[in-house]
Amino acid sequence: MTMETLEFIIYPDGRVKETVTGIVGASCQEVTAAIEAQLGRVISQEKTSQYYDQPVNQATKATNQATFSDW
């Protein structure tokens, strides 16, 4: 399991650079929405490769079939 991190760099002129790692897919926008609303206007966004990845949903289905012979 990957650690989810939010990194903020605050520049002297007041700009804030936010970097999100460890969150796969568009859910990173849900995580950062409240913070961005408090920070103010978003000037630009760059999506990383993790944004375009699809979350892995593994479903395991086991089928057990036993047959018996009457001979």
C-alpha positions in Angstrom: 0.0 0.0 0.0 1.3 3.4 -1.0 1.5 6.3 1.5 -0.7 9.2 0.5 1.0 12.6 0.9 0.2 16.2 0.3 3.1 18.6 -0.1 2.7 22.4 0.0 5.4 24.9 -1.0 4.6 28.5 -0.1 6.5 31.0 -2.1 7.4 34.5 -0.9 4.9 36.1 -3.3 2.1 34.1 -1.7 1.7 31.4 -4.4 1.2 27.9 -3.1 2.3 24.8 -5.0 0.5 21.7 -4.0 1.8 18.2 -4.9 -0.3 15.1 -4.2 1.3 11.6 -4.3 0.0 8.1 -3.5 -3.6 8.7 -4.6 -4.6 7.0 -7.8 -7.2 8.4 -10.1 -9.3 11.5 -9.8 -10.0 11.1 -6.1 -7.0 13.4 -5.4 -9.3 16.3 -6.4 -11.8 15.3 -3.7 -9.0 15.1 -1.1 -7.7 18.6 -2.0 -10.9 20.5 -2.7 -11.5 21.8 0.8 -7.9 23.0 1.1 -7.9 24.7 -2.3 -11.2 26.4 -1.4 -9.5 27.9 1.7 -6.3 28.9 -0.2 -8.1 30.9 -2.9 -8.1 30.9 -6.7 -6.4 28.0 -8.5 -4.3 29.4 -11.3 -3.2 26.2 -12.9 -3.2 22.4 -12.4 -0.9 19.7 -13.7 -2.1 16.2 -13.5 0.5 13.5 -12.8 0.5 10.0 -14.3 -1.2 8.7 -11.1 -4.2 10.8 -12.0 -4.7 8.8 -15.1 -4.1 5.4 -13.5 -7.1 3.3 -12.6 -7.6 2.1 -9.1 -7.0 -1.6 -8.8 -10.0 -3.5 -7.7 -9.2 -7.1 -7.1 -12.0 -9.5 -6.8 -11.3 -13.1 -6.1 -13.8 -15.7 -6.9 -13.1 -19.3 -6.1 -15.0 -22.1 -7.5 -14.7 -25.5 -6.0 -16.3 -28.4 -7.8 -16.0 -31.9 -6.7 -17.3 -34.9 -8.6 -17.5 -38.4 -7.3 -17.7 -41.6 -9.1 -20.0 -44.4 -8.1 -17.8 -47.2 -9.3 
